[in-house]
Amino acid sequence: MAEFEGLPKSYEITRDLKSISYELGPSRPPSEARSLLIRATRGCPWHRCEFCSSHRTMKFELRSVEEIKKDIEAAKAITDKINEKSWKLGYGGRCKEIAASVYENPPNENFRNVALWLYFGGENAFLQDANSLIMKTPDLTEVLRFLKEKLPTISRVTSYARSKTASKKTLEELKELRDAGLSRLHIGLESGSDSVLDFVRKGVTADDHITGGQKIVESGISLCEYIMPGLGGKQKSKEHMVETARVLNEINPDFIRLRSLAIREDLPLYKRLISGEFQLQTDDEVVEEIGELIQRLEVTSEFRSDHIENLLQEVEGRLPEDKEKMLAVVSRYLALPVEERLNFQLGRRLGYYEGLDELKDPYKHERVERTLNDIKSRSQDFEQVIFSLKRRFLV
């Protein structure tokens, strides 16, 4: 890159950096890819959801405030080292260039995360793991204030949470957390149907979702709700989307994000799939489901499809003003001839396509078509092939 011309090679920049380490968790939302990661808890306090592979075998533990503070101080020490390098190499404290080199050749993953965070401005932090909100409010407040004191460039702090946990917090507690610096909570709503939630052992009810979500919104903390098209299976598809739309309309979150269902063989839901108790939907049926959801939504939310599991990444926009635009993408896909839909499904899962317009790319289309014909010549089950490709992206 031209902006980095003349910069020493990455190993020359990092060779005298002494390794500083602190604890990192295994996950974060895709939208927090550029955030500084600070682990507040280990694992998930529920970890029984039958569709979820994250934290499933990990024992849940609360980390002490002192432990977390030590990690924040370690992140600050790494930040200081990268800044010092910037001054020594004549960049006057501008650390973007140095951060890029450290990212390429880090002493450990902590340096890599801090370098990435600094490269993109050093503004966002994410508290790991699955439900930091379960911490006692005074403890979490202390952590938030310490984080912003030690790393003052941070302007947004986010975390995962559970609806049931949020429902048990008082509005005053949530406002206290907001004032301490908690900017956004990411919650896996998954479904608004009580029967679907019970079937997959989500451990919450629709009322829990509504109560927790409404409290977060009222507190002034930004709320991102994740929903899972396909989670109702063939049996409960209509109910899944009707009730999910109802719950979202009651909450009116800032963000709604799609995470279409994919199942790994080691998950309990897979056993129910094999037994026939759960019937997986096709990509076409899931797209129809998403259209049903969008049609029923009466919210003022950002709607996002920012995950590889979602077939139609283009179904994004601001509601209500972009509703027709998003529904037009759904209609455009469903109006394609069957063979073109199969081509797009396969090409999307193989990484060739991001949007429907790429079907017009003769090179990509031909590459996917050859693979599709090979599947047919081998008499392979197309849905099984798609199933296998989708689960590659599960953690």
C-alpha positions in Angstrom: 0.0 0.0 0.0 1.4 3.4 -1.0 0.7 5.0 2.4 3.1 2.5 4.0 6.0 2.9 1.6 9.3 3.4 3.4 8.1 1.7 6.5 10.5 -1.0 7.9 9.4 -4.6 7.5 6.9 -5.8 10.1 9.4 -8.2 11.8 11.8 -5.2 12.2 9.1 -3.3 14.0 8.0 -6.2 16.2 11.2 -8.1 16.9 12.0 -6.2 20.2 8.4 -6.0 21.4 8.2 -8.1 24.6 5.1 -10.2 24.7 2.3 -9.0 26.9 -0.7 -11.3 27.3 -4.1 -11.2 28.7 -7.2 -13.3 28.4 -9.3 -13.3 25.2 -12.6 -15.1 24.7 -13.6 -17.1 21.6 -16.3 -14.9 20.1 -17.7 -11.5 19.2 -20.4 -10.3 16.7 -19.2 -9.7 13.2 -20.0 -6.1 13.5 -17.5 -5.8 16.3 -14.6 -7.1 14.2 -12.6 -3.8 14.7 -13.3 -3.6 18.4 -10.9 -4.0 21.3 -11.8 -7.3 23.0 -11.9 -7.4 26.8 -13.1 -10.6 28.5 -15.6 -9.8 31.4 -17.0 -13.3 31.8 -16.2 -16.8 30.6 -18.7 -18.8 28.6 -22.5 -18.6 28.7 -24.6 -18.9 31.9 -27.3 -20.8 30.0 -25.4 -22.8 27.3 -28.4 -25.1 26.6 -29.7 -23.7 23.3 -29.9 -26.7 21.0 -28.8 -24.8 17.9 -25.8 -23.0 19.4 -22.2 -24.2 19.3 -20.5 -21.3 21.0 -19.4 -21.8 24.6 -21.4 -25.0 24.8 -18.7 -27.1 26.6 -17.3 -24.2 28.5 -18.0 -23.7 32.2 -19.5 -20.3 32.9 -17.5 -18.1 35.2 -17.7 -14.5 36.4 -14.3 -12.9 36.3 -13.3 -10.6 39.2 -13.2 -6.8 38.7 -9.5 -6.9 39.5 -8.8 -9.6 36.9 -10.6 -7.6 34.2 -8.8 -4.4 35.3 -5.4 -6.1 34.9 -6.4 -7.1 31.3 -7.4 -3.6 30.5 -4.0 -2.4 31.9 -2.3 -5.0 29.7 -4.2 -3.7 26.6 -3.1 -0.2 27.5 0.5 -1.3 27.8 0.4 -2.8 24.3 -1.2 0.4 23.1 1.6 2.4 24.7 4.2 0.2 23.1 2.7 0.7 19.6 2.5 4.5 20.2 6.1 4.5 21.4 7.2 2.8 18.2 5.4 5.4 16.2 7.4 8.2 17.8 10.7 6.4 17.5 10.1 5.8 13.8 9.2 9.4 13.1 5.5 9.1 12.8 4.8 11.6 15.5 2.4 9.4 17.4 0.3 8.5 14.3 0.1 4.8 15.0 -1.9 3.5 12.0 1.1 2.5 10.0 2.9 0.9 12.9 -0.4 -0.9 13.9 -0.6 -2.4 10.4 2.9 -3.8 10.7 2.3 -5.2 14.2 -0.9 -6.8 13.0 1.1 -8.6 10.3 3.7 -10.0 12.7 2.3 -9.8 16.3 4.1 -11.3 19.3 0.7 -12.9 20.2 -3.0 -12.5 19.6 -3.3 -9.7 22.1 -1.0 -7.5 20.1 -2.9 -8.5 16.9 -6.3 -7.4 18.4 -4.9 -4.2 19.8 -3.2 -3.4 16.5 -6.3 -4.0 14.6 -8.3 -1.8 17.0 -5.8 1.0 16.7 -5.6 0.8 12.9 -9.3 1.5 12.7 -9.2 4.4 15.1 -9.2 2.8 18.6 -12.8 3.9 19.3 -14.8 0.7 19.9 -14.5 -2.0 22.6 -16.5 -5.2 23.1 -16.9 -7.0 26.4 -16.7 -10.8 26.1 -18.2 -13.5 26.5 -21.9 -14.4 26.1 -23.6 -12.3 28.8 -21.5 -9.6 30.5 -24.8 -8.0 31.7 -25.1 -10.8 34.3 -22.3 -9.2 36.3 -23.4 -7.2 39.4 -24.2 -3.7 38.2 -21.7 -2.0 40.5 -18.9 -4.4 39.2 -19.8 -3.8 35.6 -20.0 -0.1 36.1 -16.6 -0.1 37.7 -15.1 -2.0 34.8 -16.7 0.3 32.2 -15.4 3.5 33.9 -11.9 2.0 34.3 -11.9 1.0 30.7 -12.7 4.5 29.5 -10.3 6.1 32.0 -7.4 3.9 30.8 -8.2 4.0 27.1 -9.9 7.4 26.6 -10.1 7.1 22.8 -12.9 4.6 23.3 -16.3 6.1 22.6 -18.4 3.0 22.2 -18.6 -0.1 24.4 -20.8 -3.1 23.5 -21.5 -6.6 24.8 -23.7 -9.6 24.4 -26.6 -10.1 26.8 -29.6 -12.3 27.4 -33.2 -10.9 27.4 -33.9 -12.7 30.7 -30.9 -11.0 32.3 -32.0 -7.6 31.0 -35.5 -8.2 32.2 -34.2 -8.7 35.8 -32.2 -5.5 35.8 -34.0 -2.4 37.0 -34.3 0.6 34.6 -32.2 2.6 37.0 -29.4 -0.1 36.8 -29.4 0.0 33.0 -29.3 3.8 33.0 -26.3 3.6 35.4 -24.5 1.3 33.0 -25.3 3.6 30.1 -23.9 6.6 32.0 -20.8 4.5 32.8 -20.2 3.9 29.1 -22.2 0.9 28.0 -23.3 1.9 24.5 -25.0 -1.2 22.9 -26.2 -4.7 23.8 -26.4 -7.5 21.3 -29.1 -10.0 22.2 -30.0 -13.3 20.5 -33.8 -13.1 20.3 -33.8 -15.9 17.7 -37.7 -16.2 17.8 -40.7 -14.6 19.3 -42.7 -17.8 19.3 -42.9 -19.4 22.8 -43.3 -22.9 21.2 -40.1 -22.4 19.1 -38.2 -21.0 22.0 -39.2 -23.9 24.2 -38.5 -26.5 21.4 -34.9 -25.3 21.1 -34.4 -24.7 24.8 -33.7 -21.1 24.5 -34.5 -20.5 28.2 -36.6 -17.4 27.7 -40.1 -16.5 26.7 -41.5 -13.9 24.3 -42.5 -11.9 27.4 -38.9 -12.0 28.6 -37.7 -10.7 25.2 -40.2 -7.9 25.3 -39.6 -6.9 28.9 -35.8 -7.0 28.6 -35.8 -5.3 25.2 -38.1 -2.5 26.2 -36.0 -1.8 29.3 -32.8 -1.5 27.3 -34.4 0.8 24.7 -35.9 3.0 27.5 -32.5 3.2 29.2 -30.9 4.8 26.2 -28.6 1.8 25.5 -28.6 0.9 21.8 -30.2 -2.5 21.2 -29.3 -5.0 18.5 -31.6 -8.1 18.3 -30.5 -11.2 16.3 -33.2 -13.4 14.8 -32.8 -16.8 13.2 -34.8 -17.5 10.1 -35.4 -21.3 9.7 -35.4 -22.0 13.5 -39.1 -23.0 13.4 -38.4 -25.6 10.7 -41.1 -26.6 8.3 -43.5 -27.3 11.2 -43.5 -23.9 12.8 -42.4 -21.6 10.0 -45.4 -19.3 9.9 -45.7 -19.1 13.7 -42.0 -18.4 14.0 -42.1 -15.3 11.8 -45.5 -14.0 12.8 -44.6 -14.1 16.5 -41.0 -12.8 15.9 -42.4 -9.8 14.1 -44.9 -9.2 16.9 -42.1 -9.2 19.6 -39.8 -7.0 17.5 -42.7 -4.5 17.0 -43.2 -4.4 20.7 -39.5 -3.7 21.4 -38.6 -1.5 18.3 -34.8 -2.2 18.7 -32.2 0.0 17.0 -30.9 -3.0 14.9 -32.4 -6.2 13.7 -29.8 -8.7 12.3 -30.4 -12.0 10.5 -28.5 -15.1 11.4 -30.1 -17.9 9.3 -30.1 -21.3 10.9 -27.2 -23.7 10.2 -26.7 -26.9 12.2 -23.6 -28.8 13.1 -23.6 -32.5 13.6 -22.5 -32.3 17.2 -25.5 -30.2 18.3 -28.7 -31.5 19.9 -30.9 -30.0 17.2 -29.1 -32.2 14.6 -30.3 -35.3 16.4 -33.8 -34.1 16.2 -33.3 -33.4 12.6 -32.1 -36.9 11.9 -35.1 -38.4 13.9 -37.5 -36.3 11.9 -38.7 -34.3 14.9 -37.3 -31.2 13.2 -37.6 -30.6 9.5 -35.1 -28.3 7.9 -36.3 -25.7 5.4 -34.8 -25.1 2.0 -33.1 -21.8 1.1 -36.2 -20.8 -0.9 -38.5 -21.4 2.1 -36.2 -19.4 4.4 -36.2 -16.5 1.9 -40.0 -16.7 1.9 -39.9 -16.6 5.7 -37.7 -13.5 5.7 -40.2 -11.8 3.3 -43.0 -12.7 5.7 -41.1 -11.1 8.6 -40.2 -7.9 6.8 -43.8 -7.5 5.6 -45.1 -7.6 9.2 -42.5 -5.4 10.8 -43.7 -2.0 12.1 -40.4 -0.6 13.5 -37.9 2.1 13.1 -34.9 -0.2 13.0 -31.8 -0.8 10.9 -32.2 -4.2 9.3 -29.0 -6.0 8.5 -28.1 -9.3 6.8 -24.4 -9.2 7.5 -23.5 -12.9 7.9 -22.4 -15.6 5.4 -25.2 -17.9 6.6 -27.7 -15.5 5.1 -28.4 -16.2 1.4 -29.5 -12.7 0.5 -27.0 -10.3 1.9 -28.7 -7.5 0.0 -31.8 -7.6 2.2 -30.7 -4.6 4.2 -32.0 -1.1 4.9 -33.8 1.2 7.3 -37.4 0.5 8.3 -40.0 1.5 7.4 -38.6 3.6 4.5 -36.7 0.7 2.8 -39.3 -2.0 3.3 -40.3 -2.1 -0.3 -36.7 -2.2 -1.5 -36.0 -5.2 0.7 -39.1 -7.0 -0.3 -38.2 -6.4 -4.0 -34.9 -8.3 -3.4 -36.8 -11.2 -2.0 -39.3 -11.1 -4.9 -36.5 -10.9 -7.4 -34.8 -14.0 -6.0 -38.0 -16.0 -5.8 -38.9 -15.1 -9.4 -35.7 -16.6 -10.8 -35.9 -19.9 -12.7 -35.3 -22.9 -10.5 -31.8 -23.6 -12.0 -30.7 -20.0 -11.4 -31.8 -20.2 -7.8 -29.8 -23.4 -7.4 -26.8 -21.7 -9.0 -27.1 -18.7 -6.7 -27.5 -20.9 -3.6 -24.4 -22.9 -4.4 -22.4 -19.9 -5.6 -23.2 -18.0 -2.4 -22.1 -20.9 -0.2 -18.9 -21.4 -2.2 -18.1 -17.7 -1.9 -18.5 -16.6 -5.5 -21.6 -14.4 -5.0 -22.4 -11.7 -2.6 -25.4 -10.3 -4.5 -27.9 -11.3 -7.2 -26.3 -9.1 -9.8 -23.3 -11.4 -9.8 -25.4 -14.1 -11.5 -24.7 -12.0 -14.6 -21.0 -12.5 -14.3 -20.3 -15.2 -17.0 -17.0 -16.3 -15.3 -18.6 -16.8 -11.9 -21.8 -18.3 -13.3 -19.9 -20.8 -15.4 -17.7 -21.9 -12.5 -20.7 -22.5 -10.3 -22.6 -24.2 -13.1 -19.8 -26.7 -13.6 -19.9 -27.6 -9.9 -23.6 -27.8 -10.0 -23.5 -30.2 -12.9 -20.9 -32.3 -11.1 -23.2 -32.6 -8.1 -26.0 -33.8 -10.4 -23.7 -36.3 -12.3 -22.7 -37.8 -8.9 -26.4 -38.0 -7.9 -25.6 -36.1 -4.8 -28.5 -34.6 -2.7 -28.3 -30.9 -3.4 -29.9 -29.9 -0.1 -27.3 -32.1 1.7 -24.5 -30.3 -0.1 -25.8 -26.9 0.9 -26.3 -28.2 4.5 -22.6 -29.2 4.6 -21.4 -26.0 3.1 -23.4 -23.8 5.5 -22.1 -25.5 8.6 -18.5 -24.7 7.7 -19.1 -21.2 9.0 -20.2 -22.3 12.5 -17.8 -21.7 15.4 
